[in-house]
Amino acid sequence: MAHYVIMGCGRVGVTLAHTLEDSGHSVAVIDQDDRAFRRLRRTFGGRKVTGIGFDRDTMRQAGIEEAYAFAAVSSGDNSNILATRVARETFHVPHVVARIYDPGRAEIYQRLGIPTVAAVRWSADQVLRRILPEAGIAGDFRDASGKLVLTEVGLSPEWLGQPLSAIERAVPVRVAYVTRFGEGLLPNASTSYQEGDTVHVMMSLEDSDEVSRVLAAAPGKEGL
């Protein structure tokens, strides 16, 4: 069991708090407005701390000094960034993340080493995945800049039996993991592509057309 501190008791904060508590972890939620805690279920057993999320005393009341992770998901970009920096730089919390509404700012903070979730970009990507025919390339994850994507790739049946490392030699991707028989598998040097496998790769979005073209052909024959 680990301890988690969440700043912001809106819909996202409440969902995180309930999910983490259901998983057996201890949770503290910080919000400036004590009325926000009404969103939590009656059986919520975590701490409810009223105060400014980036205030050090408030964070201490929430147990930040023993926290495994800190998530700033309030409605204010500046507050989320400031609180995340305090958690990481003052209290040395090992895992921190800030929700940012402005995609441009999210990219800047990501480059500064502050983990962010660009709420607007993420929401747009999720919608596009469901309404665009080519939605599959939107992937399961994008970095804050939108340039890197973690996604499934389709392979020609002629890749069966080939080592997954051959994919990385053929196209500019990194094989992240394979779904095999419904379970995730981290590949090693001897892992080969088997029938029924779903291969997930990390790649640059600008390379998506080339990757799709090469992997749709037999190994070594993509240029034919």
N, C-alpha and C positions, 0 to 999 in steps of 0.2 A: 504494500500500500504506500502510495506517495501523496504528498500534499501539493495542491494546486491553488493558485490565487488568480482570480478572474476580476478584472476591472471592467465594470459595466454590467448592469442588470437589465439589459434589454432582451430582445428575443434570442440573439446569438448567445449572450452571456448565460441566460437561463438554460438554453439547450445544452451548452457546455457543462454547466454545473450539474444538471440532472444526469447527463450521460456519464460524467466522471464519478459521481456518487454511486450510480448504479453499477459501475465497474469496481466498486470497493475502495475508492480513494477518498481522502479527506479534501474538502473544498472550502474556500473562503471567497465570498463575493463582496466587492467594494462598489459602492455607488454613492454619489453626492446626495441623492434624494432617497430617504428611507422608504418612501411610498413605492419605489421601484421593486422593493423586495416582495411586494404582494404578488408579483408574477411567479415567484417560486412556489412550488407545491407545498402544501401544509406539512408534509412529512419530511421536507428538506432538513437535514441534520447538520449542515455546514454552518460556518460563521457568516454573519451578515454584518458588514462593517460600513458605517456611514462616514463618508469623508471624501476628500480629494484623492484621487487614485495615485497621483505621483507624490503625495506627501509622505515623507519617510515614516513619521509616527503612525499614520494610517496604515501604511504597508506593514509595519511591524505588528500592529494589532491583527492584521490578517494572516500573520505567520509567514511573512516573506523570507525570514531568515532561515526557515527550514523547508522552503518551497522547492519542489523539483522543477516546476514550470510556472511561468506567468504569462497570461494572455490579456492584452489590452484591447477590448472590443467595445469601447464606448462610442458615442456618436461624434467625437471630436478627434480629428487627425492629430492636431498638435498635442493634445493630452495623451493620446495613445502612444505617440512617439516618445514624449518626455517620460512617461511612466515606464515604458519598456527600457529606456536607457538607464533610469534609476535602478530598476530591478537587476539589470545586467551589470552595470558598472559599479554600483554602490553595494548591492547585496549579493552579487556574483551568482545569480540564479542561472543554472546551466542551460535552461531552455526558455526562450522568450519569443513572443510573436506579437505584432501589432496589426490591427485591421486599419487600412487606409482607404479612404474613399476616392482620393485623387490619384489616378494611375500614374501620372507623371511624377508626383512626389514619392509614390511607392517605389518607383524605379530608382530614384535618387537614394532613398534610404537603404534600399537593398544593396546598392553599390557601396554604401558606407558600412555594410556588414550588419544592418539591423533587419532581422527577418520580418517580412511584412506579407500581408494578404491584401491584394488590391481588390476591394469589394466590388467596385463597379466593373472592372475588367473580368473578374471571376464570374459575376452574374451574367454578363454579356456572353461570355464563352459558353456557359451552361445552357443559355437559351439557344445560341447558334447551333450547338450540338444536336438540338432536338428539331430544328426547322430547316437546316441546310442539308441537301443531299450528300455533300462531301463532309458532313459533320464529324466523321470518324477521325479526320486529321486534326480536329480541334484538341483531341487528346484528353488524358485524364488529369494532366497538370501542365501549367505554364509557369515559367519564372516571371518575376515582376515586370521584366522588360517586354514580355510577350514573344521573345525571340526563340526560346528553347521550349520544346514540348515533349512530354512523356506520352507516348501513344502506342496503340497496337499497330502492327504491320502485317500485311498479307503476303504470304510467300507462295511461289509456285510449288506444286506437289513434287517437282523435281529437286527441291531442296531437302526432301526427306532423307534422313541419315547423315546429312552434312553437319559438321560441328558448328555451333552457334558463333564461334570465333570467325568462321568464314564470312558471316554476314558483315562483321565489322571490317573485314578486309575488302569487301566488295563495295560498301557504301559508307558514307560518313555518319555512322551512328554508334551508340554504345548500348549493348543489350543490357537492360536493367533487370528483367526477370522474365520467367516463363510461367504461364498458368497451365498446369498439367493435371488432368483428372480433378479439376475444380480447386486445386491448391496452388499457391505460389511457390515457385522454385527458383532459388538463386543459382544461376549456372556457373559451372567451373570449366576448366580447360577441356574436359572430356565430354561435356554435355552436348548432345546432338539434337537436331530438330526431329521430333516424332509426330506421327499422325495424331491430330487432335490438339496439338500444342497451340497456345496463343502466345506470340512473342511480343513483348513490350520493350520499346527502345526509347532512348533519349536522343533527340536530334534537333538541329536547327530547322525552324519552320521553312526557311528559304530553300532547304534541300529536299522538301517533301516530295516534289514531283520526281526528282531523280531517284530517290529511294524507292518510291512506288514502282517506277519503271524497271529498275534493276531487279528488284525482288520478285516482280511478276514473271520474270524469265528464268530459265534454268541457270544454275551457277556457271559463270564463265561465258554465257551466251547472250547476255543482255544487250550487247552491241549489235546483234544480228537483226 
